[in-house]
Amino acid sequence: MNTVVSTIVISGAVLLMLMSLINAFRDKPMGMVLLVGFALLEVAVLVQAGFVIAAVAGGAGPDDKVTLFGYVGGEALIPPAGVFLALAERSRWGSGILALAGFAIAVMTARLLQIWQGVA
């Protein structure tokens, strides 16, 4: 697993989470900046998934492949689901949903690194 891509994903997710929290505290709905940011985060998550799949196909990775692919698949679903719910809820709570999505991506990526390294 590529730690550079994982670092980019975690950093981007935390940045988007903070931006979403600021929007929520300012009582603003999701704007174009957050929409583009979460689209870029989804691209980064899919690149990371590609690295994981390629490494597992090459014989690397942990013994527990089911958990690994569960995290990879779940992580790929969170940004589109968060954006969809934020578009449906055009209030401060839409931005709150995006903050939660950013936090979930950061935590899941950190957990994915732990699984890959066999720490937990």
Secondary structure, DSSP 8 states (H G I E B T S, - for coil): --HHHHHHHHHHHHHHHHHHHHHHHTT----HHHHHHHHHHHHHHHHHHHHHHHHHHTT-S-S-HHHHHHHHHHHHHHHHHHHHHHHHS-SHHHHHHHHHHHHHHHHHHHHHHHHHHT--
